[in-house]
């Protein structure tokens, strides 16, 4: 384990180096390597599209779908701010139950920042304000809680371990990645972040872990050409992307000197440098992700069968399917979540052309869309 993370740390030291020959050494043991200089653009082609409206009632009104997971033939949708609740539907969109327990008592939370589903169906919800995880069974009944010594941005579950991203305490970055062993109640820090890179916020992404059924979980640090896979075997390089426009260490340090967070974000977005790989999802045939910089125009799509990549326009997904970004994968299909805008020309066309959407009304819950590329 130490050897794995020493190489992980070595990469992060090397990644901002202007000497690309040294940087290319990182790709030697990476299973999938994509060279951005050889990737061509293509128009988005789909083999099928299907929409699943989510049931709407007073009991299950979703303000915004911030995070969506599909586990054990159930759809889990987190609304972190408006409803501050987790909603659970079946695969046909029928409402099953929700967890909405704001308060001070056992099983209640002051804030809701992230969630994940254990293999046995248990639901873990993170209360950022109180630095604790609340655990409920698959029916939403409270079981227990786990306290943390740190604030963190997000987490994921791998059997009896929790991986935590961007740990902070007293306003300072403590570690970029850590793993908590729930059996031994022990935390191991995998990456101490000296440069406080979590403050380099370009507003591209709220999460660092991306779920790929059958292939573990993808994790991508900022300014990293390498995307890592987290599984029972630990953390390993999974995908490498060559020839990204990565800022030098001097440029990054210059950004960090800007105290105003909004101004710092504006500078980074306007620079058009690569910041991070985000929205990394996988089916049995494709891996899709975005190499995030500004302006964000393309989605990178890798075909695992023919081992080649192409880019498709971000606008194609919006105009054809109606989604602003891919939210996840079932293993066979990608999916997104749409809050239809009836006055939007693309949404208006989709609503008029789909039989399964003929009863959808403006105040209804968002709609799930499932689709397969055919590239």
QUIRAVEN-V156658 format. One record per backbone hydrogen bond with DSSP energy under -1.0 kcal/mol. CO is the residue of the C=O (numbers start at 1). NH is the residue of the N-H. If there is no record, write none. Layout:
BEGIN
((CO	NH) (CO	NH))
END
This chain:
BEGIN
((1	5) (2	6) (3	7) (4	8) (5	9) (6	10) (7	11) (8	12) (9	13) (10	14) (11	15) (14	17) (18	20) (19	23) (20	24) (22	25) (23	26) (24	27) (25	28) (27	30) (32	240) (34	242) (35	38) (40	311) (45	374) (48	372) (50	370) (52	368) (57	60) (64	66) (67	78) (69	76) (71	74) (74	71) (75	89) (76	69) (77	87) (78	66) (78	67) (79	85) (85	79) (86	99) (87	77) (88	96) (88	97) (89	75) (90	93) (93	55) (94	90) (97	88) (99	86) (101	109) (105	108) (109	103) (114	126) (116	124) (118	121) (122	118) (123	136) (124	116) (125	134) (126	113) (127	132) (131	148) (132	127) (133	146) (134	125) (135	143) (135	144) (136	123) (137	140) (141	137) (144	135) (146	133) (151	168) (154	165) (156	163) (158	161) (160	182) (161	158) (162	180) (163	156) (164	178) (165	153) (167	174) (167	175) (168	151) (169	172) (172	169) (175	167) (176	166) (177	190) (177	191) (178	164) (179	188) (180	162) (181	185) (181	186) (186	181) (188	179) (191	176) (196	199) (197	200) (199	201) (208	220) (210	218) (212	215) (216	212) (217	230) (218	210) (219	228) (221	224) (225	241) (227	238) (227	239) (228	219) (229	236) (230	217) (231	234) (234	231) (236	229) (238	32) (239	227) (240	34) (242	36) (244	246) (245	274) (248	252) (249	253) (250	254) (251	255) (252	256) (255	258) (260	264) (261	265) (262	266) (263	267) (264	268) (265	269) (266	270) (267	271) (275	223) (276	292) (278	290) (281	288) (285	304) (286	283) (287	302) (288	281) (289	300) (290	278) (290	292) (292	275) (297	314) (299	312) (300	289) (301	310) (302	287) (303	307) (303	308) (308	303) (310	301) (311	42) (312	299) (313	317) (314	318) (315	319) (316	320) (317	321) (317	322) (328	335) (331	284) (333	330) (334	371) (335	327) (335	328) (336	369) (338	367) (341	344) (344	348) (345	349) (346	350) (347	351) (348	352) (349	353) (350	354) (354	357) (355	358) (357	360) (361	364) (366	54) (367	338) (368	52) (369	336) (370	50) (371	334) (372	47))
END
